Amino acid sequence: MIDKVRKKFAEDLKKLSDKQSLEDLRVKYLGRKGELNKILEKVKTLGEKERAEHGRQLNAFKQEIEQLLKDSWQKVKTASRQLAEEWLDITAPGAKPLVGHWHPRTLVLREIENIFKSLGFSVVDGPELETQWYNFEALNMPKDHPARDMQDTFYVKNPAGGEDLVLRTHTSPNQIRFMEKNEPPFRIIVPGKVFRNEATDASHEYQLHQFEGLMVDKNISVANFKAIVDEFFQRLYGPKAKIRLRPSFFPFTEPSFEVDMACVFCDQKGCRVCKNAGWLEMGGAGMVNQFVFESAGYVRNEWQGFAFGFGIDRLAMLKYHINDIRLLTGGDMRFLKQF
Ligand SMILES: [Zn+2]
């Protein structure tokens, strides 16, 4: 009889989970109407000798149950405390690790490079610290030339002595550097940092990113330039991005022009971005001045070409609707995370 109840108790003990189930178990086995008392009732009907023997067994069983209840309850308490301490919500969303990504300027530059590569252009590179000859003289800006004052320049002492070096004010020195080593025909773009010694505001930075384009061959005309640059802007900003040219002056091109792009934000109806002009100023361009070809060692009038320079920052700002150029160099993660 005891064995049967012991087996049942062992089963019930497995279900012990909280204070209430502990109390229920105690009542069920040790309570006034509990299993043990039921056995006791039967023991009472036995003969004296048997009664004493069963009484002892029953008493031992009672102690056994009390001990088991105590031990099991202790285990349940320890386990539940551990559970509370080690509790982990496996359904909670994970904490995203911070991963790097491309800067908006880099994204635009990659797009620029891909477009021009598909048009047969190579991407070339050059030094940021230049001699005055490459930055100015070779590009038809002699020492007394007024155009030299148009660009506020950072001068850097040359550790080797002699004339000061300059932080390049444009990427154009690489026209000369490339032509010194290469014979036409060729098509190149030269992206890179350029520097202007000026105060910064919402549309001016002392460090800018530009890219230069140069295409040289026989019989190159303004029509070739317009076709290439139209194609470029349409791939970058959409089919409505046509360009127009306005006469201008640069020492290294003749003729020279300013390049405007039809405002892609308002369909030329006039908006805040284009200051109601319907056109956006994009950069300068022109047919390469024969003087520049001579600086690079070519024979005058043997080749023709066009050159242009656009600001990468400006292109990125228009592409992503960024209204302050300082955001591009500020390193503010709240801004950069959007890209
Ligand atoms: Zn507009």
Boltz pocket constraint, residues with backbone or C-beta under 6 A from the ligand:
constraints:
  - pocket:
      binder: B
      contacts: [[A, 263], [A, 264], [A, 265], [A, 266], [A, 267], [A, 268], [A, 269], [A, 270], [A, 271], [A, 272], [A, 273], [A, 274], [A, 275], [A, 276], [A, 278], [A, 279]]
      max_distance: 6.0
